[in-house]
């Protein structure tokens, strides 16, 4: 496992994505650290699917993680960042991978988000693999 620190983190998430991608050599699965509910089943479906860019969907909404083939590494590193990772994804085109995983849409950005997540888990309503 390799950890990469982005000294330009203040520039935004896409700059952090580029920093991480720069440290890779193979295919990439890009998952923001604030999305703890993505299931292992979803990851397996993305890895088994076809396409250079693969995006999970839940009820017709796209989410994370995003699979990017190694062949697109240079294109991602040179992308101007317009629209962030979604902009890159949309310009490249992508294969939608249907899932039954609401975790692909659930991020934890605030203390209130965290409280809702822990309350839901405490009630046994969080999804499982």
Secondary structure, DSSP 8 states (H G I E B T S, - for coil): ------TTGGG-HHHHHHHHHHT--S-EEE--TT-TT--HHHHHHHHHS-SSEEEEEETTEEEEEEEE-GGGHHHHHH---TTHHHHHHHHH--EEEE-S-GGGT----SHHHHHHHHHHHHTT-S---
